[in-house]
Amino acid sequence: VQLQASGGGLVQAGGSLRLSCASSRRTSSNNGMGWFRQAPGKERELVAAIGWSSNTHYSDAVKGRFTISRDVTKGTVYLQMNELKSEDTAVYYCAAARSSFLVTDRSLYVNWGQGTLVTVSS
């Protein structure tokens, strides 16, 4: 299974971006999916996750600003990012878990996309 993340770029603080994660098959409709990010010098961290029933989880840092969603007809998962801050600057990765449930443990994600860079200028 291949995951392709896209949608990153340069945006001013307070702006918005939408990231997309397309899978080579309908992984995103059957698997727990997550968006992670890794800033320079920091560990990769979970930003948002979604289960097969579209239940969601957000880190405290992005709660209320980011929204994860999935389009099962397209096999795509999205991350809508609003009110972006400079501290949101990172490479963002999408990933698929083996389980269909919502997964928050990074070690349970088995397929990873290549990452897309988000840079927020202050």
Phi, psi and chi 1 to 4 in degrees:
 res  aa     phi    psi   chi1   chi2   chi3   chi4
   1 VAL       -  128.9  175.4      -      -      -
   2 GLN  -110.2  137.9  -70.3 -174.0  -31.5      -
   3 LEU  -115.1  134.7  -59.7  177.0      -      -
   4 GLN  -123.3  111.1 -177.9   74.8   30.0      -
   5 ALA   -93.6  142.7      -      -      -      -
   6 SER  -152.2  169.8   61.5      -      -      -
   7 GLY   107.5   -4.6      -      -      -      -
   8 GLY   -70.4  169.9      -      -      -      -
   9 GLY   166.6 -167.5      -      -      -      -
  10 LEU  -101.3  129.4  174.6   63.8      -      -
  11 VAL  -142.6  151.3   63.7      -      -      -
  12 GLN   -79.5  154.2  -72.2 -171.4  -28.5      -
  13 ALA   -56.0  137.5      -      -      -      -
  14 GLY    92.8  -12.0      -      -      -      -
  15 GLY   -84.6 -173.2      -      -      -      -
  16 SER  -133.2  152.9  -61.9      -      -      -
  17 LEU  -144.5  153.2  -78.8  174.7      -      -
  18 ARG  -123.3  120.4 -171.7  176.9   79.6  157.6
  19 LEU   -93.3  146.1  -54.2 -176.7      -      -
  20 SER  -123.5  147.4  -61.6      -      -      -
  21 CYS  -132.4  108.2  176.8      -      -      -
  22 ALA   -99.5  139.7      -      -      -      -
  23 SER  -110.8  156.7   62.2      -      -      -
  24 SER   -73.4  -16.9   59.0      -      -      -
  25 ARG  -144.6 -172.8   65.5  179.3 -166.3 -166.7
  26 ARG   -81.9   48.2  -63.2 -173.9   65.9  174.5
  27 THR   -61.3  -44.4  -62.4      -      -      -
  28 SER   -67.2  -15.6   67.1      -      -      -
  29 SER   -89.7  -15.9   62.8      -      -      -
  30 ASN  -114.2   -9.9  -61.4  -39.5      -      -
  31 ASN  -121.6  152.3  -65.0   68.0      -      -
  32 GLY   -64.7  134.6      -      -      -      -
  33 MET  -123.0  151.1  -61.0  -68.6  -66.2      -
  34 GLY  -143.7  155.1      -      -      -      -
  35 TRP  -112.8  129.7  -77.7   99.2      -      -
  36 PHE  -119.8  164.5  -67.2   76.5      -      -
  37 ARG  -143.2  152.9   68.3 -174.8 -179.3 -173.6
  38 GLN  -137.8  115.3 -172.1  167.1   18.4      -
  39 ALA   -90.7  157.9      -      -      -      -
  40 PRO   -55.0  128.7  -26.6   35.0      -      -
  41 GLY    77.6    5.2      -      -      -      -
  42 LYS  -121.0  162.2  -65.4 -171.6  176.4 -178.9
  43 GLU   -77.5  155.9  -66.9 -148.6   -7.3      -
  44 ARG   -69.6  133.1 -168.0  172.0  -61.1 -171.9
  45 GLU  -128.6  150.2   61.6  175.2   -4.7      -
  46 LEU   -75.1  131.2  176.4   67.6      -      -
  47 VAL  -100.6  -48.7  173.5      -      -      -
  48 ALA  -155.6  150.8      -      -      -      -
  49 ALA  -141.1  153.9      -      -      -      -
  50 ILE  -140.9  138.0 -171.5  166.9      -      -
  51 GLY   -96.5  177.9      -      -      -      -
  52 TRP   -62.9  -26.1   70.9  -88.1      -      -
  53 SER   -91.1   10.2   63.4      -      -      -
  54 SER    68.9   18.9  -66.4      -      -      -
  55 ASN   -72.7  149.3   51.6  -32.7      -      -
  56 THR  -130.9  160.8   57.8      -      -      -
  57 HIS  -141.1  141.2  166.9   85.1      -      -
  58 TYR  -131.7  147.7  -61.8   94.5      -      -
  59 SER   -71.4  157.2   68.8      -      -      -
  60 ASP   -61.5  -30.0  -71.6  -17.6      -      -
  61 ALA   -67.3  -25.3      -      -      -      -
  62 VAL  -118.3   -5.2  -53.0      -      -      -
  63 LYS   -57.9  130.9 -163.4  172.8  -63.8 -177.5
  64 GLY    89.9  -11.9      -      -      -      -
  65 ARG  -116.1  -33.4  -60.5 -172.8  -63.2  120.5
  66 PHE  -108.1  149.2  -69.4   11.3      -      -
  67 THR  -135.2  125.6  -57.2      -      -      -
  68 ILE   -99.8  140.2 -172.8  171.3      -      -
  69 SER  -150.7  168.1   61.7      -      -      -
  70 ARG  -139.6  145.0   66.7 -160.0  -46.5  165.3
  71 ASP  -113.8  102.5 -175.7  -26.9      -      -
  72 VAL   -68.4  -24.9  -63.6      -      -      -
  73 THR   -71.5  -25.9   63.6      -      -      -
  74 LYS  -104.9   -7.3  -63.5 -178.3  178.8  179.1
  75 GLY    63.2   38.5      -      -      -      -
  76 THR  -128.1  141.9  -58.1      -      -      -
  77 VAL  -115.7  141.0  175.8      -      -      -
  78 TYR  -119.4  155.4  -57.1   98.0      -      -
  79 LEU  -132.2  105.3 -174.9   67.7      -      -
  80 GLN   -86.2  122.5  177.5   66.7   42.1      -
  81 MET  -117.1  116.0  -54.1 -173.8  -65.2      -
  82 ASN  -115.9  164.0  -62.0  -31.9      -      -
  83 GLU    49.4   48.8  -60.2  175.4   34.4      -
  84 LEU   -64.6  144.8  -77.1  161.0      -      -
  85 LYS  -120.6  161.8  -54.9  175.3 -178.7  179.5
  86 SER   -60.4  -31.4   57.1      -      -      -
  87 GLU   -73.5   -5.4   50.9  -97.9   45.8      -
  88 ASP   -83.9   -6.8  -64.8  -41.7      -      -
  89 THR   -61.7  124.1  -65.6      -      -      -
  90 ALA  -178.4  169.7      -      -      -      -
  91 VAL   -87.7  128.3  177.2      -      -      -
  92 TYR  -104.0  133.4  -76.1   70.8      -      -
  93 TYR  -121.4  140.2  -60.1   87.7      -      -
  94 CYS  -100.8  153.6   63.6      -      -      -
  95 ALA  -150.9  154.6      -      -      -      -
  96 ALA  -118.2  135.1      -      -      -      -
  97 ALA   -92.6  159.8      -      -      -      -
  98 ARG   -71.4  -32.3 -174.4  171.1  -73.5  116.1
  99 SER   -78.1  154.3  170.1      -      -      -
 100 SER   -87.2   -9.3   60.3      -      -      -
 101 PHE   -82.8  167.1  -66.5  102.8      -      -
 102 LEU   -64.7  129.4 -173.2  152.5      -      -
 103 VAL  -123.9  128.4  175.6      -      -      -
 104 THR  -111.7   -7.6   58.4      -      -      -
 105 ASP   -87.0  116.4 -175.3  -20.7      -      -
 106 ARG   -57.2  -33.2 -170.7 -179.9   74.6  178.8
 107 SER   -68.7  -14.2   67.2      -      -      -
 108 LEU   -92.8    0.0  -61.8  179.8      -      -
 109 TYR   -89.1  128.0  -77.7   85.8      -      -
 110 VAL  -111.8  -19.0  -63.2      -      -      -
 111 ASN  -125.8  133.6  -73.3  -55.4      -      -
 112 TRP  -127.1  141.8  -67.4   82.6      -      -
 113 GLY   -80.4  178.6      -      -      -      -
 114 GLN   -85.0  -11.4   84.8  -71.6    1.8      -
 115 GLY    94.8  144.8      -      -      -      -
 116 THR  -136.0  134.4 -175.8      -      -      -
 117 LEU   -85.4  130.0  176.6   62.1      -      -
 118 VAL  -115.8  123.3  172.1      -      -      -
 119 THR  -122.1  122.7  -56.6      -      -      -
 120 VAL  -111.2  118.7 -176.5      -      -      -
 121 SER   -93.4  139.8   62.9      -      -      -
 122 SER   -96.2      -   56.9      -      -      -
